[in-house]
Amino acid sequence: MAQRIASNNEPGDDDDPYDTRTYFMFGLDYINNNVYLGRKDTAVVPYVSPYIGYHLKSGLYAKATASFTSAPIKHIDLYTLEAGYDQSFGDHINCGANVDKYFHSKKTVSIRASTNASAGLYGQYANDWIEPEFSFDADFNKKTDYVLGLDIDHKFKMLDNTLNIIPTLTMNSGTRYFLNEYYTISLYKLVQ
């Protein structure tokens, strides 16, 4: 999952101070079920994922994530190393590229267990009305999956810009070789 910058230079806004600074980043993500391209395991696979990273003012960044789950037992299910580039160009264009390396646990029931790495590109047109974003990703399995994405969102700013709510409409289309490989891995685990 690639890092995406928000609309850093919206018309009428002051420049984002993070565009000109080098900084550490850390945080915690949570998903209640690991679903990928509408596909999931029969078991619910929640992830709690702390991360840490470093972002250079040039736009280059590196990030490491550990994803904990309780399915089927409590364990670290996935480590992810990510490197990429995010940058704003002018007032309206945000774009970036990333490469991710995945280290799955042998106990995983994640639908993406066969994906070893991924790479992607994205571009966004930032404005006051709606912000379309196009993406292209390649997931490296035994046979590479290609995914095209389109996001359309609108930012609602409240409480003197201290609270942003961003409803998003997302559409993805791509190949699903990862799914066949997942079922092959799952069947292999059952017969062992």
Secondary structure as the mmCIF struct_conf table of DSSP 4:
data_model
#
loop_
_struct_conf.conf_type_id
_struct_conf.id
_struct_conf.beg_label_comp_id
_struct_conf.beg_label_asym_id
_struct_conf.beg_label_seq_id
_struct_conf.end_label_comp_id
_struct_conf.end_label_asym_id
_struct_conf.end_label_seq_id
TURN_TY1_P TURN_TY1_P1 ASN A 8 ASN A 9
TURN_TY1_P TURN_TY1_P2 PRO A 11 GLY A 12
BEND BEND1 ASP A 13 ASP A 13
HELX_LH_PP_P HELX_LH_PP_P1 ASP A 14 ASP A 16
HELX_RH_3T_P HELX_RH_3T_P1 PRO A 17 THR A 20
STRN STRN1 TYR A 23 ILE A 31
BEND BEND2 ASN A 32 ASN A 33
STRN STRN2 TYR A 36 TYR A 36
TURN_TY1_P TURN_TY1_P3 LEU A 37 GLY A 38
STRN STRN3 ARG A 39 ARG A 39
BEND BEND3 THR A 42 ALA A 43
STRN STRN4 TYR A 47 HIS A 55
TURN_TY1_P TURN_TY1_P4 LYS A 57 SER A 58
BEND BEND4 GLY A 59 GLY A 59
STRN STRN5 LEU A 60 THR A 69
BEND BEND5 ALA A 71 LYS A 74
STRN STRN6 HIS A 75 PHE A 89
TURN_TY1_P TURN_TY1_P5 GLY A 90 HIS A 92
STRN STRN7 ILE A 93 HIS A 104
TURN_TY1_P TURN_TY1_P6 LYS A 106 LYS A 107
TURN_TY1_P TURN_TY1_P7 ILE A 111 SER A 114
STRN STRN8 ALA A 117 TYR A 125
BEND BEND6 ASP A 128 TRP A 129
STRN STRN9 GLU A 131 PHE A 140
BEND BEND7 ASN A 141 LYS A 143
STRN STRN10 ASP A 145 ASP A 153
HELX_LH_PP_P HELX_LH_PP_P2 LYS A 155 LYS A 155
STRN STRN11 PHE A 156 MET A 158
TURN_TY1_P TURN_TY1_P8 LEU A 159 THR A 162
STRN STRN12 LEU A 163 ILE A 165
STRN STRN13 THR A 168 GLY A 174
HELX_RH_AL_P HELX_RH_AL_P1 TYR A 177 VAL A 191
#
